[in-house]
Amino acid sequence: MAKETKVNIKPVAGTQNRVVVEPAPAEEKTASGIIIPDTAKEKPQKGKVIAVSEKDEKGNKAEVKVGDTVLYGKYAGTEVQVEGKDLLIMRESDIFAIV
């Protein structure tokens, strides 16, 4: 994962808080050292939170914060590219855990 990602993006909350996540790079090797070809790499399900909406419509603050490493669903979020970086914008409810 990249060290410190600074992008000019601020998610807007609707009925739920929104979170912007920078996905971790796909695994290049297995634990036993076998190199995984590009065609077989799986979409990462782990990433770093780089922005969080302030509050949802009900005034609830997000449980995650900027800098947290999170686990999320395989098909969670919408892929966007901002300032040359591939990011995901997702609902906070798509996040399973903070690692």
N, C-alpha and C positions, 0 to 999 in steps of 0.2 A: 504494500500500500504506500501511497505517496506520503511524504512527511506532513507538511502543513499546506493544505489546499485553501487558497483564498480566491473565491469567485464572487462576483457581484450578483447574488441571487437571494431573494427573500421569499419563502413560500407563504402563501395566503391560506389561512384556515377557513374552512367552511363549517360543516357539521362536525368535522373531526380535525385534529391538528395534522399538519402536513410536515414532512421531514424530507430534506435533501440529503442523499447518501452517495458517497463516492465508492463504487464497488471495488472490492479487492481484486487484484489481477488473478486470472484463471491459473490453476496449478499447472506447472510445466512438467513436473515429474511426480511419479507415485512415491509412496513411502519407501518402496524397495529400490527406487532409482530408475525405473523405466520411464523414458521420455514419452509424454503424451502428445500425439500429433494435433495440429490445430483443429482438424475436423472432428476430433473426439473430445475436445475440451468441453467441460460443462460450465454453464453460466454460474458465476460465483453467487453464493447466498450469504455473504458476509461483506460488510463495508463500514466505512467511517462516516459518521454524521457530520455534515459541514454547515447545515443551516436548519433551523426549526422555526415554525410559525409561533407567534407570541401566545395567542389564546384562540380557542375555538369559539363558536357562536354562544356557547353556554358559559364562557369565561374560564374554562378549564385549561390549565397550563400543561404542556407536554411533559411526559416522564423522562424522555431522553433529552440529552443536551449535546451541544456541539463538542466534538472530540470523542464521543462514545463510539465504541466498536459494537456493531449490532448484527444479529442474525435475522434474516427476513425470508419470506416465501420465495420459491423458485420463480414464480411469475408475478411477483409483487412490483408495483410501481410502474411509472412511465419513463422510458428512456429519453433523455434529452442531452443535447450537447451545448455547453455554455463555455465560452472563451476557450474552445478547443479541448475541453474536458468532458468525458462521458460520465453522466450523472443519472441518478434515479430520483424521481419525486414520488413519494408514496404517503399513504395515510399512516399515522402512528400505529394503528391497529394491525397493519401488515408486518410489523416488527414483532418477532417472537421473543427475543432476549437481548439483553445487554451483556457483552462478554467482558 
